[in-house]
Structures are given as structure tokens and as C-alpha cells.
Amino acid sequence: MKLSAVFLAACLSCAHAQDEIESSRPNLAEPSNVVGKGVVQLETGLLLERDRGGAGRERTLSMPTMLRFGVSEQLELRIESDARTIRHTVEDGRRSTEAGYADTALGFSWHALDAAGGLPSVAVLLSADVDTGSRAFRGQGVRPNLRVAAEWDLPNEMSFGLMPGVGVERDASGRYRYGILAAIVEKPLGERLSGFAEVALPQIARGRHGGTEATFDIGGAYLLSKDIQLDAMFSRGLNSRTPDYAFTFGISIRR
């Protein structure tokens, strides 16, 4: 909660941007545009994940939060965390609860190319998770990842986004590399409402490192004003290595 309060205070200190807000929430695929010079944007929400396997089941509630600060018209800095996290586990009839704070990620997004002809709008995103969280949710050391977000305009005001990437993670067996991939189709459903469908693979890895995680996501966003957006998304896990389903709703505020 303290992290969110700091983010909100920073948002209220900066000037308004002129066009409609574009948020990186709630899907995995990132936008190819940045927020703009001098703009601060807060994106936060609640995420509930549920998973059932064998004799056990798990429910996790977290508060994914991101602060985006525009350094120039092509570059923004980012601070991101799942913030307060609570995990309830039932295994062989025994119940347990873990609560604390997730790690923090630091990074940037660079808008590299504008759309032109058949070429997409492109951004390059580099970030690194740092082991700052509570013991139950803390990773091991610094874990960087690199992603490229590309967006194409389609007929009927639709758009298609593709985000490949690669990252480095650590587990009990040491460091390993993993892939990232997300593909999304978006369409306006009215003057203020838009919807999307996405296939997301946040981790593509060998089985000994947790295997590949995959979801099908569907959701939408609603503009309360040009600077405030509400969003919601439902995710269904596509394999046994992914939570069975997840639901998130949130808000993005730009100042």
C-alpha cells in the first residue's frame, strides 16, 4: 500500500498529456507507445489467481502496480511490482497462508519506430527484477528480460500486437534463460469501450525450470476520461503448469 501511495503522489505532481491514455494493463503484451515527456502514469489493480492440481489447490491475491515516467517523447522509465501479495494453499487437507510483498522491477521502454505503410509501431523494453520482496515471494538476485512490442493497424479500426522476448531467471538448479511471447487483437466497441483477446506465454522454458506457461485472455477497457481508464480481464490456463484461471480489474491514471 505504501508503494501505491508514493506512485499516486508522483502522478498528481505532473502536467496533463493531450491525447487519450494508453495503458499497459491488464494484458501481457505491451503498447509500442510511451507516455510522453514529463508525463507520469500510475497503473494498478487487483489480481486473483486460482489453481487446483492433485490433492492441492492454491489461491493468490496480488496488487500489480506500475509507475511510468516520460523522460522524452521516445523514452519512459518504469517501476513495477506485484506489491502486497497473499497466497492461500491447501495440500493434503492442510491449510497455510503466506503474506508479504513481491519483488520490484526497474526498467525502461524506448519507442523505436512509428508505424509507416505496412511496418508496425515498435518499442524495445528492458527491465530487471530485483530481490527486494518478502521472503515468501523473493526471487534470487537480479533477473533481466528484454522484449520487443510491435503493433499493426488492421481494417475496421482493429489492431494486432506481437511481443516476443527473452529473460533470465534463477531457481534451485541455477540460472536459466526463458522465452516470452504474446499476441493480441484489439477492437473498439464504442466511443469509450474497447475489447481484446490475447494468447500469452509469460514463460517458455524446459520442464526442469517449470516448463512453459500459457493463457488465453479476454478483457476490455473503459475510458472514464482522457486521463483515466478502467480495465478488466479473465484468463484461462492452457496447460497444467499455469494457474487454472485468473481475474484482474484495475485503473490507470495519467498526470
N, C-alpha and C positions, 0 to 999 in steps of 0.2 A: 504493500500500500504506500510506503514511503517513496518507492521508486516512481509510482504513478503520480504522486503529488508533485514531485520535482519536475516530471515531464510536463504536467499541466501548467505549472507556474512558468516554465520556459515558453510554452505556447502562447500564453497571454501577453508576453512581452514584445512580440514581433508584429510586423505590419501584415495586412491582408494581401493575399495574391488576388489576381484579377479574374482567372478562369476557374472552372469548376474543379473541385478537389478530386484527385485520383489517388486511391488508397492501395496499399499492397495487401490489405486484408480482403477477405478471410482465406483465400486460396493459397496454394504453394507457389504458383507461377507469379513472378514479379512483373510490375509495369516497366516499360522501357523508358519512361519519362521520369525526371527528377522534380522536386517540389519548387525549385526556383530560388534565386539568390535572396537571402535574408528571410526566407520563409521557414517556420517551424511547424511540424505536423506531428500530432500525437495520434497513435493508433492503438487501441486497447480493447479488450473484451474478455469473455469467459469461454473456456473450452472444457467440455466434458467428454471423456473417452471411456468406453466400456469394452471389456474383453473377457471372454469365457473360453477356457480350454481344459479338458480333462476334469479333474476334481477341483479345479480352482477358478476363481474369477477375480477381476481387478477393475476398479473404478478410479479414475484420476480426474481431478478438477484443477485447472490452472488458469492463469491470467496473462496470456500472451500480450506483451506491450512493446511498442517500438516508438522511438523518437527519431524523426528525420529532420535534419537541419541543412538548408540550402546554402552552400558556400559560394556557388556561382550558378549560372543558368545551365551548366552541364554537369555539376558535381554536387552531391549531397553526402553528409556524414550520417551514420546510423548508430544508435544504441538500441539493443534488443534483448529481451529476457522473457521467459515464461513466468517470471515473478513468483508470487505466492502459489505454492503447489501442495495439494493434499492427495494422498494415494491410499485407498482402502483396498485391502486384499483379504480374500477368503480362500484358504487352501487346506484341504482335508478337514474341513469343519472348524479350523482355527482362524480367527479374525485378527487383523492387525491394521494399524493406521500410522502412516508417516506424513509429517507436515514440515514444510520449510520453504526455502527459496531456491529457484533454479539458477543456473549459471547465466552470465551476461555475455553477449556477443557485441563486438565492436567492428565497424566496417564502413564501407562507402559504396555508392552507386555512381557510375560515370555514364552519362548519356553520350554514346559514341557516334551514332548515326541517326539522322532524320529519315523518315520514310520518303522514298522517291521512286516513282514508277512502280516496278514490281518488287523493289527492295524494301525490307522491313525497317521499322524503327528499332534501334538496338541499344542496349545498355549492358555494361560489364559491372558485375557486383563481386566484391571481395570482402569477406568478413572472417572473423575468428572467434570461436567460443573460448572463454577464459574461465578457469575453475574457481569461480567466486561464490558458488552456491552453498547451501546447507549440505551436510554430509550425505544425506539420503539421495540427493539429486545432483551431486557434484561430479563432473567429468574429470578426466585426467589430463592436466596440463592445457596447453593452447592447441586448439584444433581448427585449422583454417579450412575454408571452402571457397571455390571460385565458380561463379555462374554467369551465363550469358542469356539475357532476356531479349527475345525478338518478337515483334508484333506486326501482323499484316492486316490491312483493311480488306474486308470482304464485301460482296454485294449485300444490299438490304441493311446497311448500317451495322453489319456483323463484323467481328474481328476474331483473328486466330492468333494465339500466343504459344510460343515454344520456349522452354527454358532447360537446356542441358547444363550439367555442371559436374564438378568433381570435388571431393573433400577428403580430409584426413581425420581419422578418429582413433581412439585408443580403447582397448579392452584388456582383459587379463592376460591375453597372449601377446600384447604389444600393439604397435601402430599398424594401421591398415588403411588402404585407400578404398573409397566407395564412390559410386556414381549417383547422380541426381538427374531426374527428368520429369518435366511436367508439360502437358499440352492442354490448352484451354480454348473454348469457344465462348464468346460473349455476344449478347444482343440486347439492345434497348427494348423494354417492354412498355414504355410510356415516356412521358416528359421527364419524370424523376426516377423511375424504376428501371433497373437492368437485371438481367439474369445470366447465369453462366453454367457450364458443365465442364468438368476437368477430370483427366486421368493423371494421378500424381504418384511418383515413385521417389519418396524422400531419401531412400537408401537402396542402392543396388550393390550388393556385396555377396561374398561367399557365405555358405551356411555356417561355417565356424565363427563368423563375425556377426551373426544374427540374420543373415540372408537378406533377401530383397523384400522391402515393404512396398505395398501398392494399395491405392484407394481410388474409388470413384466418388467424385464430389459434385454436389449440385447446390446452388445457392443464388443469392441476389443481393443487391444493394439499393438503398433508397436515399436520395438527396433531400435532407431537411432544408438545406440552403446550399449556396455555392461553396461554403466552407465547412459543412457538417454532413457526414454520411453515416447512416446506419447499415449494418450488414448482418447476414445470417448464412450458415452453410451446414449441410448434412453430409457426412462422409460414411461410406460403406467400405470396410476392408475387403480386399480381393484375394487374400490368402491367409494362411494360419499364422504368419509372422506379423500380421498387422492387427491392431485393435478391431474388434467386430464392427463397431460403429462409433462415430463421434459427432457432436453437435457444438457449434460455436455461434455466438452472436456478439456484436461489438459496435464500437463507434470510432470514427476518425474525425479529428478536429484540426483545422488549419488556421494559423495566425501569422 
